[in-house]
Amino acid sequence: MNRRHQVRRSARYAPDSSLRRAILIGALAAASWLAAGPLRASTDAGSDATQAELARTIAALDTAVFDAFNRCADPAQLERHASYFDPAVEFYHDTGGVTWTREAMLANTRQYVCGHFTRELVPGTLAVYPVRDFGAIAQGQHRFCQTDTDKCEGLADFTIVWRLQDGQWRITRVLSYGHRANPGA
């Protein structure tokens, strides 16, 4: 193929200048958004006090929901654990699959967790992000310990979406992923 034909063919596939400009603007906008970083614990982005309050609230909720989870062999604690979840909760677990309701999630918890494992939040990993007019997202790492040996051999990342509605916080989505051996075990 001659040089003249190559140039003409390349020009035919080259994006026009307005498309190149749009791509460049989009890339710059994405870079500036990423550079800004996440907002920490706030329902009102302008208030550090509100951010700290939201972080404390979600940390306390995390402690409460998993205190009940860790004692779920007791049916009353399993019910307490259930009370933190929306009836239509979606639970995504990278090795266990997806459950679409609180009842399905509780059936899995009852069968695979209660009396077998407990959960511990890895200290210093909980991050809380506001979701305006909805609630918050909690993200962190947790480890799982076998009840019979107290060995904490499993580690995973999590993301939990909390909804504040009518003064009550409920979990609407859970992602538990990146399950792996705990190197510190």
N, C-alpha and C positions, 0 to 999 in steps of 0.2 A: 504494500500500500504506500502511495506516495505521501510526502509531507503535507501537501496542500489538502488532501483528503482527511488526514489525521486532524488537522487544525479545525476544519469545518465540522467534523464529527464531534470533537471535544466541545466546541462552542454550542452545538445543539443540545448537549446534556448539561451545560453549566447553568446554575441557577441565575435568574436575573438579579439585578442589583437590589431591588426592593426585598426579595426573598433573603438575600445575603444579609441585608441590614436587619431584617426581622430576627434572623437567627442570631446575629451578633447581639442585638438588644436583649433577646431572651437569655442568652448565655450570661451576659453581664448582670441581668436582674437575678438570675439564679445564683450567681457567684456572690452577689451582695447579700442575698437572703441567707445563704449558707454561712457567710462570714459573720452575720449578726448573731448567730447561735440561738439556742432555745431560750425561751422565757421561763424562768423558774417560779413555780408555785404561786400563781396569782389568779384571782377572779377579776381583778382590776389591775391591768398591766402597769399602772402608774404608782402603785402603792407597795412599798417594801413590807409594811406591816401586814397588809392583806396577803401578800405572797407567803410570808412566814406563817400566818394563821392557816392558810390552805395546806401548807406542807405539814404542819402539826396535826391538822384534822385528818388528812389522808394517812399519815404515819400511824395515828391512833387507830384508825379503821383497819389498816393492814394488820396491826397487832391483834385487834379483836377478832377479825375474821379468821386469822390463822391460829389463834388460841383455841377457838372452837374446832377448827379443822384438825388440830393436833390431838384433840380429845374426842374425836368423832366416833369412837367405839361406843361411847355413851350416846344413846339415841337422842337425849335432850341436847347434847352438844352438836350433834349432826343437824338438828332442827335449828339451833341457834346459828350455825354456819350457813344454813340455807336461807335464813332471813336476810342475809346481806346481798342476795342475788335477785335480780329481776327475773320474773317467771320466764321471760323470753331470752335469757342470757345465751350468748354464743361463746363457746369455749373451744379454742383452737390449741391442740396439743400436737407438737411435731411428731411424736412417736405413737400417740394414742388415737389421733384422729380428731374429729369435730363432733361436738354435741350442740344441739340447737335449743335445748330447754333446760331449765333448772332441774326438773325431775330426772332427765337423762344424765346430767352432770352429777347429781347426787347418787344415782345408781352406780356410776363409775367410782365415785369417791367411796361409797359404802363397800363395793366389791374389792377395789384395788388399794385403797389407802388406809381406811380405818383399822387400827390395830397393827398395821404393817409399817407405816412411815409417818414421820413428822416433818414439818417444813420450818426452816429457819431463814429469815432475811439475812443476807450477807451484809454486815454492818458497813455503812457508808455508801451503799449502792442505790438507795431509794432516791429517785428524782421525781418531782411532781410538776406537772404542766397544766395550766388552766385551759379549759375549753369554755369560751365565753357563752353565756346563756345556756349552759348544759351541766358542767361539772369539772372533772379533772381526769388527767391521764397519769397513772403511776407506772414507773418503769424501774427495773432493778434486776438484781440477781438473788436467787434463793438456792439453798441446798436442802437436800432431803436426807433424812437420817432413818436408818432401820430401827424400829421400835425395840426389837429383841437384843440388838448389839450396841445401840447408840452410835454406830459408825455412820458418819455423814459422807457417803461415797458419791452421791449424785449432785450435780450442779446444773443450773439452767438459768436462762434469762426469762423475764416476764414483762408483760405490759397489761395493765388493767385499766379499763375505762369505767370511771365512777360517774353516776348521774345524781345530781341533787334535784329532787322533785318533792314539792310540798314539805320541805324541811327534812327530808330523809335521804340519806345517801344509799345508793344501790349500785351493784356491779352489773354492767350491761354487756361487757365484752372482756374476755380473758385470752391472752396469748401466752403460752408457756412453750418455750422453744430453746434450741441450742443445748439440749440435754447431753451431758457429757460426764466423764469421771471427774470427781473433785480432786485436783492435784494436791490439796492440803489435807486430804483424808489419811 
